[in-house]
Every structure is written in C-alpha cells, then in structure tokens.
Amino acid sequence: MVKSNIQIIAGKHRGKKLYMADKETTRSSKNILKESVFNSLQFEVDDSIWVEVFAGTGSIGLEALSRGAKYAYFLEIDNYSFKVLNTNIKECKEVENSEVILGDSFETIWDVVEKLQKNKQKAFFYFDPPFAIREGNEEIYNKVIDTIIRLPRINVEKIIIEHQTGIEFPQTIGKYNKIKSKKFGKSTVTYYE
C-alpha cells in the first residue's frame, strides 16, 4: 500500500493524499476528471448520498464526503483494495458516514438499493468498472448497462459512468437518458438521469 498522487481536491479534506493498491487491481480517477465531475454537480453534492461501484481507492466517494455529501457506500470485490479503501476512509475520518461492502459489485449493489428503498433515499451512482481491455472484463460494460436498467428510478439522483474513451454508451439505458459525455484522454465520463 503506497500513498499516491491521488488526493482530495476540495472541501474539508482538501489536499489529503490517498493510499492506493497496486496498479494491476486499481485504476484511480484522474484529478482533472474528478474535478470536472464535481464542478458539474457542485450544487447537488451537499447532503447527498453516493454509491461508488468498483470503488478502488474510494476517491470519488471520499471527494463527495469532503464536499458535503452526507453518506457514501463503497463497493469493492478485491480483498487488498478493500483494505486500502478502509484505510483511506479512516484517514479521512469518514467511518461514521460510509459503508464499505466487499463482494461482486454487480451483486452487492442490490443490498445498497434495498437500504435506499427502506430509507426512502436517492443516491448518485458512480460506476467506474475495470477497463474492458483487461482479461476477463470484455463484457463488463454490458453488465453495467444491464444493472443500470434494473435500478429503481425512485432511488436514483443521477448515474455517472467512467469508461474507456471510444466506448459509446446508448442515448437511453432503460428509463435513464444520457445528459452528456466528457472526454479526458483514455477515460470518458457519461452522465444519465
């Protein structure tokens, strides 16, 4: 586990550097990409709930908490990344405002949806799956689309997908419409609501 150049950009944890697992299991969101996401949502973050699917270092959920979000769920399948993620949350003193769930994100997301339904809450869903070029992940974007189709509208504030540039997501996914896409080199962020 090493301190990385990934840091919280704004808010109460501004400048805090995050630990990162090895690069084979984690690809963290670039600071410029993260800044763009939060600049475009700046007035919506306060008191919001975030679900970071494929959380890795937790940089998106921790950025949201730093900027005034009230709660974040972090979903991670890799054991080592899960430990690193917990360390980052403790370092930012956000244990009370977050929950880390170990397991396949395509399965554990439904536990979170159940909690949101029970509490009559909406959340921002941030999907940052491993790039499809990794072995065993060729179908990952199709699985993301299938998952989004099943998300209950009543519990969704917005859906944000960080994906490989060059992969075109459809104009509509189930009941969700594409608002915009923005490119950052090899990564693109696409928004739905």
N, C-alpha and C positions, 0 to 999 in steps of 0.2 A: 504494500500500500504506500503510495507516494503522494505528497502534496503536488497538485498540478497547477497549471497556469489558468485553470478554470476558476473563476471567482464570482461572487455575488456582485452584481453591477450597481444596484441601488437599494435604498431602504435601510432598515435598521441593521442589516448585516453587511452593508456595502464594504467591498474590499476583502471580505473573508474568502480565503482560498480553500478549495475543496479537495479532499483526497480522491484518488482515482484508482480503480482496479487496473489490471493490465489491459493494454490496447486490444488484445485478442477478444476480450469479452465486452469491452465498453467503448463506445464512441460518443463522447460527450458533445452536447450542443455548443457551437461556437458562440463566443461572447457577442459578436455582431448580430448573429441570428437571434439570440436570446433578447438582446436589446430591442430589436425590431418588433418581436412578438409582444413584449411588454409595453412598448411605446404605442402600438396599435390598440392595446387593450387597457391603457393606463387608467381610465375612469371606471373600469369594470372590475378591477382586481380587489379593491377594498372589500373586506368581509365575504369574499368568495370562497368557494371550495374547489380544490384541484385534484384531479386523478392523473398521476403521471404513470402511464402504461409503458413498460420496459424502462424502468426508472434509471438504471445505471448509477451514476453519482448522485442523482436527485437534484441536479442543478436547476431544473425548471420549477419543481415544486418548492424548493428552498427559496428560489428567487421570488416566487409568488408570495410565500410567507413573509419574506423580508419586506415586500411592498404592501403588506396589509391584508393578505388573504387570511381567513380565519382557520382553515384546516386543509391538510393535504394528505392524500393516500398515495403511497408509492408501491408499485407492483414490480417485482423483480424475480426472475427464475434462477439466476446464478448465485450459488452459495457465497462465494467470495465477494461478489458485487453487493450482495445483501448485507454483509458485514461492513463493507466500506460505506455503504449508504447509511447504516445505523450510526457509524462514527461521525459522518457529516451532519446528521440530524442532531446528535448530542453536542457536537462542536458549536452548532448554531443555536443551541438551547431551545430546540423546537420539538422536543419529545412529546410535550403535552398537546401540541397542535397537529400531530401527524400520526399516521399508522403505516407501518411497512409490512407488506404481505409477501411472503416467499411462496413462489409457485409459478406455474404457467399463467402468464398474463391473460391469455385467452379464456382461462377458466376462473381465475381469481377476480376478474373484473365483475363477475356476476354477484360475488359476495359484497362488493362495494355498491353495486346498483341496488341490491337488497337493502343495505343500510340507508342509502339515499332515499329510497321509497318509504322506508319505515319512518324516517325523519322528515319526510316531505321536503327534500332539498334538491337543488340543482347544482351541477358542477361543470367546470371546464374539463374536458377530457383531452389530454395531450398524449398522442401516440408518437413514439419515436422508436419504431422497430429496427432490429438489425438490418443493414442494407441487404437487399435480395441477392447481391453477388456473393454473399457468404454461403458456403456449402451447407445445404440443409434448409436454407431460407428462401428458396426460389419462389415458394407460394405465399410468402409472408404478407404481401400487400393484398392478395385475395382474401386471406384470413382477416386482415384488418377491416376490409370493406364489409365482409360478412358479419363481423362483430358490430360495426357501426350501424348496419341495417337493423340489428336487433336492439339497439339502445333505446329505451323508452324516452320519447320526446319530453315528457314531463320532468325528467331528471337531468336534461342537458341544457347547459347555458350556451356553450359553443364546443365544437370539435376542431382540434388543431392537429394536423399530421405533419411530422417532419420526415421527409423521404428523399430518396435519390433523385437528383435532378435528371430529367429525361423520362421519368415515370410520370405519366399523365393520369391524374385521378379524374373520375367522371364528374360531370356537371352536377348530378344529383346522386346521393347514396341513400336509398330508402326515402325517408321523409326529410332529409337534410340537403340543403342547397349550397353549392360552392360560392363563397363570397369573393375570395381572391387567392392568388398564389404569389409567392415572392421567392426569387432565387438567391442563393448565397453560395456560389461555386458549385461544389458537388452535392450540396443539400438544398432542398426547396421546402418551404412551409406553405401548406394549403389549409385554408380555413373553411369550415362549414357551420351553418346554423339552420 
